[in-house]
């Protein structure tokens, strides 16, 4: 077992759970492997805002003792999870990426942290966030190239999973804060339906737009992480009592029919980089008759403005204390944004809010009539060079506004070798099925890439329309 | 049966239902009696915006044929109901009390109208509303004295029930539009918990503050009317799936312990008239140890401002079309209010909204620890003289803001002989129990009044603290 430990840190969580359950490994070894990887790479990546190795070891030891006592174990028993530093932990600081909250030590776990612990997880540490989960970067760098941004605001969570320091992590998304860093770091990201996972104990920016986000190394792992987090919490008024969603079971199923995807360029297609456009053209070719391009209704172009109005106004409410007591210690850009937010008219805010339902309803028609999911870029391109910006969230805005579930899949690469994310979006409440479709797409692309390899090494007898000819499709 | 018909119009709905079920009367006779009363008194009261006698008769005839066919009948089978003219009816105009919507004929029933029809009710006609359910009066007069306002905005519904023209009616309440006219007209009014009864198909002023309101001649009748109206409707996002609430059964129960009421003067006590203050002093004396006066938390004084901010901003949204296309035909006061609403800042609006939960939580503590209901005036006094104003809604504002259930009980009178309403308020979702407490209070006051009569006619041996000595307590 000691010999295996060297690679344990790179295991997908679902594999780790199987090994932990069978007793082939224990939580102590798994955590030790993660800590070793942190020592190995984190000086370069800087994914962690707080990490106390001894506290992580103590949790692992307690998990192992619990299992050895023969008591029932949860679905994440012994699995290390990173938690974005805007999500409260009773045993670690939570500093929100701002000096204004330096030294903040909440006395209670956020709902999601309590649910992680109930599922048996080891909270490895707190991951770096941008300033108050907005746009001013923290210290984290892209693990694939430290001169590039990891994306944000869940920078540390995405980078930690990508760099093999932890198999699972939690983040958040108010615009593109989960999908974008997942794409830039080349991991699997998942923003479930608004209201599915409670946000109590998490920094609030915008009740209408805030979501919990998930990071993992496979679709199966996203399902494993999502399942225990979903559910009603009276302290989050946007959650609802509902039947348990069997994420793991549904995500593992083969779709009864091959899914049909709706390729949506969105009104932001103009900012997509040339290689993104080319990569999607090749992906569409690979998918053949399983994808159709559709045009969005004209008013969709206004959705970005509606999102901005809502986010500005609600941030002005939720960050009023920071504004009043310490705005001189906020970044200039956040200060400007809050100033703008304070001036938003209620009428414009309410008008923007009132658009969400009809916009989602128009998507719902698409899903009910014909398509299993929307296919669209996760970002304009690969992670931009430089650390002064976390990149453009535009390709996430529309789906966040509507509270629709979205996943980012690391299926492609740019010419620079950096990951290029594919985003799938489903209808609200269609989360488990979206993961099932995502797993199908991952397999389909992997199969396509094998075709491409086969063709490269000799004449292929298979129809070329089912195979990608591009090196940008990940093998 | 023809001989009885002369008084059928004055029957409480629960009695009418029993007679209808037994076959002692039929719906045709009941409707005919109501129509006769309309002919008798409505020239003076003017409660109806629309009433087609033949259409009412046709509905009654259909109800009678249905019953005679032996098919199962609903809880309101054959009972006439008046519907405020802001609630859509597929078979009658719905004109919202403004020339801007003159001749408006919706093609579908509002959710509550559909539920009334499913319960077997006869929609007698549409009752007068103030301008767009706000503050500029319609034509209705107080049935007790036509020189006095009936209150508003549900003026016609309150007056029609009070004047014996219909046993039940629907209204609405965004500030004091059900409780106040019920008090001024001397009928029973009920504003259930926000979100309990769907508002789809009703003129929307304020999603946060709009409620459906109910009018009847007894607490039992309020329960009878409420029960079929409550329930989830996907077209009203503030309703929730929930178990059926057995209003009729619970309201009819004796409380297991004598209820304890919390007398709350509210920060508006200063505007209460002298005779209101005196009447409540006597009511408190009558209730003895079953009532305790409590002080509201200091921030409660701000609740009226929060209500105004929310109502102004949401009205500006919902009446934007009227503002844009026809503001010259709105009353000056509504135009001014909309102008003010259009200038509200989102930050102030959101702050006001954010106060609702904590304010309700502080009331919840009261209810959980000690009290069955809050006792407070329904209005500052009896209906004011004059028809230019519908009176002050202040004594309703706090409970409307919090979405708490409230009833107005016509238990007292002013020196001028006009009714003076007693308001009881419960915690959100505590509607059925509130009606049970209300029924207890009605009986207790009636019992007290008997004591008073007994004492007046000779020496009483009963403790005077359990009896009111005042002529202002209704017999």
Interface residues (C-beta under 8 A of the other chain):
Chain A: X237 X240 X313 X314 X316 X317 X320 X341 X342 X343 X344 X345 X346 X347 X348 X349 X350 X351 X354 X357
Chain B: X237 X240 X313 X314 X316 X317 X320 X341 X342 X343 X344 X345 X346 X347 X348 X349 X350 X351 X354 X357
